[in-house]
Amino acid sequence: MLHRATLGTLERFLGVYLEHRAGHFPTWLAPTQVYLVPVRENHFDYTKKLEKELKALGIRVENDLEPINMGKKVRKATIAQVPYIAVAGDREMAEGTLSIKSPLYGDFGPRPISVFQNGLLQEIKTRDLSSFIRK
């Protein structure tokens, strides 16, 4: 009898890798790379515009437009282990920034949108395993 396990090795590798990383994929490999969290409904237009910009750059982004509070949205993104959670409120809209959080690396505070986009693209392009914001 012949036995072929062409995908068995790959499945074992993915299982070991996921266990080693505690379920956190690096940014370039994550299904959703950025999770946008508008604080209130009047911030929806701002995050929709950002979502379009990020998608145009090839970044996988999800925009949470549910009418629930910000804490629940951030918790949902943390459970989903999205590499970057970008919160947009009144201050961020006025300054043209995003407040960046990461389940792995903590809270980075407000960052200009262009700096965040460029750093994120560089991290994805180089397939870096650490956060570009920490550097």
C-alpha positions in Angstrom: 0.0 0.0 0.0 1.3 3.5 -0.9 0.7 6.4 1.4 1.1 10.0 0.3 0.8 12.9 2.8 1.5 15.8 0.5 -0.4 18.3 2.7 0.2 16.6 6.0 3.6 18.2 6.4 2.2 21.6 5.5 -0.6 21.2 8.0 1.8 20.2 10.8 4.0 23.1 10.0 1.1 25.6 10.1 -0.1 24.0 13.4 3.4 24.4 15.0 3.8 27.9 13.6 0.4 29.0 14.9 1.2 27.5 18.3 4.6 29.2 18.4 3.1 32.6 17.5 0.1 32.1 19.9 -2.2 32.7 16.9 -0.7 36.1 16.0 0.3 36.2 12.3 2.9 38.8 11.2 1.3 41.7 9.4 2.2 40.6 5.9 0.5 37.2 6.5 -2.5 38.3 8.5 -5.9 38.0 6.8 -6.8 41.5 8.1 -3.9 43.8 8.6 -5.6 46.9 9.9 -8.9 47.2 11.8 -10.4 50.7 11.7 -12.4 51.7 14.8 -14.5 54.9 14.6 -15.4 56.1 18.1 -18.8 57.4 17.2 -21.1 57.5 14.1 -19.9 61.0 13.1 -16.4 59.4 12.5 -17.7 56.9 10.0 -17.0 59.1 6.9 -13.4 59.6 8.1 -12.8 55.9 8.5 -14.5 55.1 5.2 -12.2 57.5 3.4 -9.2 55.9 5.2 -10.5 52.4 4.3 -10.5 53.3 0.6 -7.0 54.8 0.8 -5.6 51.7 2.5 -7.3 49.3 0.1 -6.0 51.3 -2.8 -2.5 50.6 -1.4 -3.2 46.9 -1.2 -3.6 46.7 2.6 -6.2 44.4 3.9 -8.4 46.5 6.1 -11.7 46.1 7.9 -13.8 49.1 9.0 -16.1 48.4 12.0 -19.3 50.5 11.4 -21.5 48.8 13.9 -23.3 51.1 16.3 -21.6 49.7 19.4 -19.1 51.4 21.8 -15.4 51.8 21.0 -14.3 49.4 23.8 -16.3 46.5 22.3 -14.9 47.2 18.8 -11.3 47.2 20.1 -12.0 44.0 22.1 -13.4 42.3 19.0 -10.3 43.3 17.0 -8.0 42.1 19.8 -9.7 38.7 20.0 -9.4 38.4 16.2 -5.7 39.1 16.7 -5.5 41.8 14.0 -1.9 43.2 13.9 -3.0 46.9 14.0 -6.1 48.6 15.5 -6.5 52.2 14.3 -8.9 54.3 16.4 -10.4 57.5 15.0 -12.1 60.1 17.1 -12.5 63.8 17.2 -8.9 64.6 18.0 -7.6 62.2 15.3 -10.0 63.8 12.7 -8.8 67.3 13.6 -5.1 66.4 13.5 -5.2 63.9 10.5 -3.9 61.1 12.6 -4.9 57.6 13.9 -4.4 56.3 17.4 -2.6 53.0 16.8 -2.9 49.9 19.1 -1.5 46.4 18.7 -2.5 43.3 20.6 1.2 42.2 20.5 3.0 45.5 21.0 0.6 47.7 23.0 -0.6 51.2 22.5 1.5 53.5 20.2 -0.6 56.6 20.5 -1.5 59.0 17.7 0.5 58.7 14.4 0.1 60.7 11.2 -1.7 58.8 8.5 1.1 59.1 6.0 3.7 57.8 8.5 1.4 54.9 9.4 0.7 54.0 5.8 4.4 54.2 4.7 5.6 52.2 7.7 2.9 49.5 7.2 3.8 49.2 3.5 7.5 48.8 4.3 6.7 46.2 7.0 4.6 44.2 4.5 7.1 44.6 1.7 10.1 43.4 3.8 8.0 40.8 5.5 9.4 42.0 8.8 8.4 40.0 11.9 8.4 43.0 14.3 6.3 46.1 14.4 7.7 49.0 12.4 6.4 51.4 15.0 8.6 49.9 17.7 11.8 50.7 15.8 
